[in-house]
Amino acid sequence: MTVNIGARMRAILAGTGAVAIAAGLLVASAPAAQAATHGHGIRAGDRGHIGSYLTESGEYVLCGEEENEVWPGVGESVQEETVSTWKQASGDTLAQVNWAIDQFANTDDYSAAAAQLFIWSAIDPGTFASKGGVTGYTSLMGDAGTTVEQYFNNITDASAAVTAATAPVEGSVEFVEGSTPATGTVTAKATGASSGTLTLTGATFEDGSSSKTVNLGETYKYTAPVAAPGASTSFSGTVAGTVKGYPAEVSVWGVADRGDAQKTLLGAGPKEFPWEFSGQARVDVPLPPVPTITTKAIASVTVGDDAHDVAIVKGEVQAGSKITFEAFIQKKGEKLVCDDTNKVFDTKNSPIEISKAGEYTSGKYTTKEVGNLNWIETLRDPSGKVIGKGECGTPNETTVVKPLPTITTKAIPSVTVGDKAHDVAIVTGEVKKGSTITFEAFIQKTGEKLVCEDANKVFDTKGSPIEISKAGEYTSEEYVTATVGNLNWIETLRDPSGKVIGKGDCGAPNETTVVNPLPPVPTTPPAATTPPAPSTPPVATPPLATTGADGMLPLGLGTAGVLLAAAVALLITQRVRAKRELKTTEQIAE
C-alpha cells in the first residue's frame, strides 16, 4: 500500500534500518550512547523542540514520552532487552510507532514534528489529550502549526494500514491430479502473503520451468513423468517468500545507574520475515485391467460329431495376446482330471492372436468317445505370461458326448406265402432332426445259405425313407410275400448328412419273418354208388297193344344208366378242380 502524506512523505515500508524509542528517545537504529542535538522539527513555545534529535553517530531519534529529558547516554552503561509491550500499547501500535520513526524522523521539519506528535498520541493517548492534543502543540508553532497538524492527521490516517508483521503461520502446496496421471494443477497458499516462489521437484510447469513466482491461491498446470504401469511417480513443491514489515516488539535501552526513570524505548525497525511451505504428491499408475476369459463350449454332441469351444474375452487386451484351447475326455465312471493322460485336443502350436475383447472359436475336434469333453482355454499376454485360464470341468467348459442312437427291429414273425409282411424299427437314444430310416428284405429259400445281398433282395425303401427327429417305433411299408422261406429284414438309420449311424444284422431272430407255404388242398372222394336192386323175376304179362311207339327199354335199366352217368360227371369235375389248384401253386412258386 502506498500512502501520500504531502509532497515530501514516503511510502509505507519503504525505509530500512532499525528504529529506537528512548525513555525519552526513539532512534532510527540501535545507537551507541552519544550526546544528542536537535535534528528536524519545530519549536512549540515553552514546550521546546518538537521533532527528531541527531546523535553524534548520525542517527535521528524521537522522544518516547512527552517532555522527558533527552539523555545523551554513555556507551559502557547501556543495557538492552527486547520486549513486546510498552505502556500497554498493542502490537499493531508498536508497529505503527516503528513505521512513523522509520518514515519521517529524517525527512523535514514538518514531517518530523508531526511524527513526534503521532508517537505521543499513540503510546499514551491520555496524557497527550491532557496536553491539549495536537492543537495544544501546533498552536504554539506559529504559522507552521497548520502544516504540522495537517501532516499529523495524514500520518494518523495512514498508520491504520500498518499492522504488526509476522511470518505466515499456515500454508500449503496442493496438487490435484488431472485427467491423466502425468498432468494436473498445483496451488500454493500462505496466510498473510500474496505471492511467493514455487519450486517443483520431480515435475515442471506447463512452460517447462521448475520454479516461478506465483500468486498465492491461484492454480498452475504441471506435468510429471509417466510411471510404468504398476509403478508410481512422486513429486513435490515448495513455496517460499518473505513478509516485510514492522514487528510488534521494541528494545528497551537504558542507563545502568539511572533506574527505570531513564529507560529508553528502542524500536525494532522494519524486518523481513521469511516463510516456506511444502507439499508432496504421489501418483500411482495402476496396471492395466487384466482381461478375463471364460468359455461357452458347445453343450452336447453325438459321438463322431465335431465339437468346439468359444472363448469370451472381456476387458482391455494388449495387442499380441494369444488364446489356446485344450480338451480332455472323461469317460463315464472315470475321475475328473485334465492332464496329458486324457488330453485329446490342443492348439498350442496354432494359438489365436488377439488385440481386443470378443469371442474366439477354437478349431474343431471330431469326438471319438462317449463321456464329458472338458475344455480349458488359456489367455497369455504378449510376453507369454498367463493372465487368464479356465478350470477343468466347469459347466460352461464341458461338452457332453452322447452315444449314437440305436436301432433294432421286431419284424412280423411269420406269414403264409402270398400274405403281407412288414418290419418295425425301434430307435432309442438322442436323434437329430432330419435323420432317416430305410428297410430292406432278403429272401432265403429253404436249404439256401444265409446271405443279404442284391441277388436275393426282394424289398427296399431307399426311394422313400422315413424321416424322423426322435426316438420311437417306425413301421415299414407292407411287402406281399411270394416265396416260401425266411424273409430277412435289415433296417438302416442315417443322420441328416446321410451317414449310417445304425444298421441291423442279416438273419437276426427279431429281424426275420418266416414265410410258410400254403396248406395242401384236400382231395374230394368219389360219391358212393347205390348197389343195383335185386332182380325181380319177370311176371308174365300179357302183351299190350302197340300205340305208335317203337318200343320202350325196361324201366329199371333206364334208371341205372342215369345214375351211372351222374357219377362219372362228378369225378371228372373234381379232377379238373384239383389240377387247376396245383397249377396255381406252381405259378406262385415260380
C-alpha positions, 0 to 999 in steps of 0.5 A, spaced: 500 500 500 502 506 498 500 512 502 501 520 500 502 524 506 504 531 502 509 532 497 515 530 501 512 523 505 514 516 503 511 510 502 509 505 507 515 500 508 519 503 504 525 505 509 530 500 512 534 500 518 532 499 525 528 504 529 529 506 537 524 509 542 528 512 548 525 513 555 525 519 552 528 517 545 526 513 539 532 512 534 532 510 527 537 504 529 540 501 535 545 507 537 551 507 541 550 512 547 552 519 544 550 526 546 544 528 542 542 535 538 536 537 535 535 534 528 528 536 524 522 539 527 519 545 530 519 549 536 512 549 540 513 555 545 515 553 552 514 546 550 521 546 546 523 542 540 518 538 537 521 533 532 527 528 531 534 529 535 541 527 531 546 523 535 553 524 534 553 517 530 548 520 525 542 517 527 535 521 528 531 519 534 524 521 537 522 522 544 518 516 547 514 520 552 512 527 552 517 532 555 522 527 558 529 529 558 533 527 552 539 523 555 545 523 551 547 516 554 554 513 555 556 507 551 559 502 557 552 503 561 547 501 556 543 495 557 538 492 552 532 487 552 527 486 547 520 486 549 513 486 546 509 491 550 510 498 552 505 502 556 500 497 554 500 499 547 498 493 542 502 490 537 499 493 531 501 500 535 508 498 536 508 497 529 505 503 527 510 507 532 516 503 528 513 505 521 512 513 523 520 513 526 522 509 520 518 514 515 519 521 517 524 522 523 529 524 517 525 527 512 523 535 514 521 539 519 514 538 518 514 531 517 518 530 523 514 534 528 508 531 526 511 524 527 513 526 534 506 528 535 503 521 532 508 517 537 505 521 543 498 520 541 499 513 540 503 510 546 499 514 551 493 517 548 491 520 555 496 524 557 497 527 550 489 529 550 491 532 557 496 536 553 491 539 549 492 534 543 495 536 537 492 543 537 495 544 544 502 543 540 501 546 533 498 552 536 504 554 539 508 553 532 506 559 529 504 559 522 507 552 521 502 549 526 497 548 520 502 544 516 504 540 522 497 538 524 495 537 517 501 532 516 499 529 523 492 527 521 495 524 514 500 520 518 494 518 523 490 516 517 495 512 514 498 508 520 491 504 520 494 500 514 500 498 518 499 492 522 504 488 526 508 483 521 509 476 522 511 470 518 505 466 515 503 461 520 499 456 515 500 454 508 500 449 503 502 446 496 496 442 493 496 438 487 490 435 484 491 430 479 488 431 472 485 427 467 491 423 466 496 421 471 502 425 468 498 432 468 494 436 473 494 443 477 498 445 483 496 451 488 500 454 493 497 458 499 500 462 505 496 466 510 498 473 510 502 473 503 500 474 496 505 471 492 511 467 493 516 462 489 514 455 487 519 450 486 517 443 483 521 437 484 520 431 480 515 435 475 515 442 471 510 447 469 506 447 463 512 452 460 517 447 462 520 451 468 521 448 475 520 454 479 516 461 478 513 466 482 506 465 483 500 468 486 498 465 492 491 461 491 491 461 484 492 454 480 498 452 475 498 446 470 504 441 471 506 435 468 510 429 471 513 423 468 509 417 466 510 411 471 510 404 468 504 401 469 504 398 476 509 403 478 508 410 481 511 417 480 512 422 486 513 429 486 513 435 490 513 443 491 515 448 495 513 455 496 517 460 499 517 468 500 518 473 505 513 478 509 516 485 510 514 489 515 514 492 522 514 487 528 510 488 534 516 488 539 521 494 541 528 494 545 528 497 551 535 501 552 537 504 558 542 507 563 545 502 568 545 507 574 539 511 572 533 506 574 527 505 570 526 513 570 531 513 564 529 507 560 529 508 553 524 505 548 528 502 542 524 500 536 525 494 532 525 497 525 522 494 519 524 486 518 523 481 513 520 475 515 521 469 511 516 463 510 516 456 506 511 451 505 511 444 502 507 439 499 508 432 496 504 428 491 504 421 489 501 418 483 500 411 482 499 408 475 495 402 476 496 396 471 492 395 466 485 391 467 487 384 466 482 381 461 478 375 463 476 369 459 471 364 460 468 359 455 461 357 452 463 350 449 458 347 445 453 343 450 452 336 447 454 332 441 453 325 438 459 321 438 463 322 431 460 329 431 465 335 431 465 339 437 468 346 439 469 351 444 468 359 444 472 363 448 469 370 451 474 375 452 472 381 456 476 387 458 482 391 455 487 386 451 494 388 449 495 387 442 499 380 441 495 376 446 494 369 444 488 364 446 489 356 446 484 351 447 485 344 450 480 338 451 480 332 455 475 326 455 472 323 461 469 317 460 463 315 464 465 312 471 472 315 470 475 321 475 475 328 473 482 330 471 485 334 465 492 332 464 496 329 458 493 322 460 486 324 457 488 330 453 485 329 446 485 336 443 490 342 443 492 348 439 498 350 442 502 350 436 496 354 432 494 359 438 489 365 436 492 372 436 488 377 439 488 385 440 481 386 443 475 383 447 470 378 443 469 371 442 474 366 439 472 359 436 477 354 437 478 349 431 474 343 431 475 336 434 471 330 431 469 326 438 471 319 438 468 317 445 462 317 449 463 321 456 464 329 458 469 333 453 472 338 458 475 344 455 480 349 458 482 355 454 488 359 456 489 367 455 497 369 455 499 376 454 504 378 449 510 376 453 507 369 454 505 370 461 498 367 463 493 372 465 487 368 464 485 360 464 479 356 465 478 350 470 477 343 468 470 341 468 466 347 469 459 347 466 460 352 461 467 348 459 464 341 458 461 338 452 457 332 453 458 326 448 452 322 447 452 315 444 449 314 437 442 312 437 440 305 436 436 301 432 433 294 432 427 291 429 421 286 431 419 284 424 412 280 423 414 273 425 411 269 420 406 269 414 403 264 409 406 265 402 402 270 398 400 274 405 403 281 407 409 282 411 412 288 414 418 290 419 418 295 425 424 299 427 425 301 434 430 307 435 432 309 442 437 314 444 438 322 442 436 323 434 437 329 430 432 332 426 432 330 419 435 323 420 432 317 416 430 310 416 430 305 410 428 297 410 430 292 406 428 284 405 432 278 403 429 272 401 432 265 403 429 259 400 429 253 404 436 249 404 439 256 401 445 259 405 444 265 409 446 271 405 443 279 404 445 281 398 442 284 391 441 277 388 436 275 393 433 282 395 426 282 394 424 289 398 427 296 399 425 303 401 431 307 399 426 311 394 422 313 400 425 313 407 422 315 413 424 321 416 424 322 423 427 327 429 426 322 435 426 316 438 420 311 437 417 305 433 417 306 425 413 301 421 415 299 414 411 299 408 407 292 407 411 287 402 406 281 399 410 275 400 411 270 394 416 265 396 416 260 401 422 261 406 425 266 411 424 273 409 430 277 412 429 284 414 435 289 415 433 296 417 438 302 416 438 309 420 442 315 417 443 322 420 441 328 416 448 328 412 446 321 410 451 317 414 449 310 417 449 311 424 445 304 425 444 298 421 441 291 423 444 284 422 442 279 416 438 273 419 437 276 426 431 272 430 427 279 431 429 281 424 426 275 420 419 273 418 418 266 416 414 265 410 410 258 410 407 255 404 400 254 403 396 248 406 395 242 401 388 242 398 384 236 400 382 231 395 374 230 394 372 222 394 368 219 389 360 219 391 358 212 393 354 208 388 347 205 390 348 197 389 343 195 383 336 192 386 335 185 386 332 182 380 325 181 380 323 175 376 319 177 370 311 176 371 308 174 365 304 179 362 300 179 357 302 183 351 299 190 350 297 193 344 302 197 340 300 205 340 305 208 335 311 207 339 317 203 337 318 200 343 320 202 350 327 199 354 325 196 361 324 201 366 329 199 371 335 199 366 333 206 364 334 208 371 341 205 372 344 208 366 342 215 369 345 214 375 351 211 372 352 217 368 351 222 374 357 219 377 362 219 372 360 227 371 362 228 378 369 225 378 371 228 372 369 235 375 373 234 381 379 232 377 379 238 373 378 242 380 384 239 383 389 240 377 387 247 376 389 248 384 396 245 383 397 249 377 396 255 381 401 253 386 406 252 381 405 259 378 406 262 385 412 258 386 415 260 380 
